Amino acid sequence: MSAPAPAPIVRTAAALLGLEALALAAVAVWELAALFSAGAGYLPTALALIVMTLIGVAGLAAFSWAVHTGRSWGRSGGVVAQLLVIAVAIGTATGEFAHPLIAVAMGVPAAATLVVLFLASRAASGDASPRR
């Protein structure tokens, strides 16, 4: 007997986390290409950044899989990841070297994924109806 299919909102949350993992993987490829084309100011730092980015990819992919298979730790990890991205987006929007469009490009998907993760949590708990 197979497990029931996840609710649509749960599938959406898993898909959004998976898309974020793919986007971060693209960043890792870009970092690697930049390393070989322009060189690095300090090679160990550049390699550490690439490794940390790949760890982030693995984490987001694991959270996506866990959300899809109904494990609560995936939602928890996904929420933490979204809050971290939102914090980075706020930092990107402020300060001397601010890039508001990049901040929006990071913050809006993270906020949307955060909302979907909260809705998926409600669906997983069996309380998908709004309270009145």
C-alpha positions in Angstrom: 0.0 0.0 0.0 1.5 3.4 -1.0 1.3 6.6 1.0 -1.3 9.1 0.0 -0.3 11.9 -2.4 0.7 15.1 -0.7 -1.7 18.0 -0.7 -1.3 20.5 -3.6 0.1 23.2 -1.2 2.6 20.7 0.1 3.7 19.9 -3.5 3.9 23.6 -4.2 6.1 24.2 -1.2 8.4 21.3 -2.2 8.6 22.6 -5.7 9.5 26.1 -4.6 12.3 24.8 -2.4 13.5 22.6 -5.3 13.5 25.7 -7.6 15.5 27.6 -5.0 18.0 24.7 -4.9 18.3 24.8 -8.7 18.8 28.6 -8.6 21.5 28.3 -5.9 23.2 25.5 -8.0 23.2 28.0 -10.9 25.0 30.5 -8.6 27.6 27.8 -7.8 28.2 27.2 -11.5 28.5 31.0 -12.0 31.0 31.2 -9.1 33.0 28.4 -10.6 33.0 30.0 -14.0 34.1 33.3 -12.5 36.9 31.5 -10.7 38.3 30.2 -13.9 37.7 33.2 -16.1 38.7 36.1 -13.9 40.8 34.3 -11.3 40.3 34.7 -7.6 41.8 37.3 -5.3 42.4 34.5 -2.8 41.9 31.0 -4.0 41.0 29.3 -0.6 38.3 31.9 0.0 36.8 31.4 -3.4 36.8 27.6 -3.0 35.2 27.9 0.4 32.5 30.1 -1.0 31.8 27.5 -3.7 31.7 24.7 -1.2 29.4 26.7 1.1 27.1 27.4 -1.8 27.0 23.7 -2.7 26.2 22.9 0.9 23.2 25.3 0.6 22.1 23.5 -2.6 22.2 20.2 -0.8 20.3 21.6 2.2 17.5 23.1 0.1 17.2 19.9 -2.0 16.9 17.9 1.2 14.3 20.3 2.6 12.4 20.0 -0.7 12.4 16.2 -0.6 11.5 16.1 3.1 8.5 18.5 2.5 7.3 16.3 -0.4 7.5 13.2 1.7 5.8 14.7 4.7 8.6 15.2 7.1 8.2 18.2 9.4 12.0 18.9 9.6 11.8 19.9 5.9 9.3 22.6 6.6 11.3 23.8 9.6 14.5 23.9 7.6 12.8 25.6 4.7 11.4 28.3 7.0 14.8 29.0 8.5 16.3 29.2 4.9 13.6 31.6 3.8 14.2 33.8 6.9 17.9 33.9 6.1 17.3 34.8 2.5 15.0 37.6 3.5 17.6 38.9 6.0 20.2 38.9 3.2 17.7 40.6 0.8 17.2 43.4 3.4 20.9 43.8 3.7 21.2 43.9 -0.1 18.6 46.7 -0.2 20.4 48.9 2.3 23.8 50.4 2.8 26.5 52.0 0.7 26.5 49.3 -2.0 22.7 48.7 -2.1 21.1 46.9 -5.0 17.3 47.2 -4.5 16.4 45.2 -7.6 18.6 42.3 -6.5 17.0 42.5 -3.1 13.5 42.3 -4.6 14.6 39.4 -6.8 15.8 37.6 -3.6 13.2 38.7 -1.1 9.9 38.3 -3.0 10.4 34.6 -3.8 11.6 33.9 -0.3 8.6 35.6 1.2 6.2 33.7 -1.1 7.9 30.4 -0.3 7.7 31.3 3.4 3.9 31.8 3.2 3.5 28.6 1.2 5.5 26.7 3.8 3.3 28.0 6.6 0.2 26.9 4.6 1.8 23.5 4.0 2.3 23.2 7.7 -1.3 23.8 8.3 -2.3 21.3 5.7 0.0 18.7 7.2 -1.5 19.2 10.6 -5.0 18.6 9.1 -6.2 22.1 9.8 -6.4 23.6 6.4 -9.6 25.6 7.0 -9.3 29.2 8.0 -10.3 30.1 11.6 -13.2 32.4 12.1 
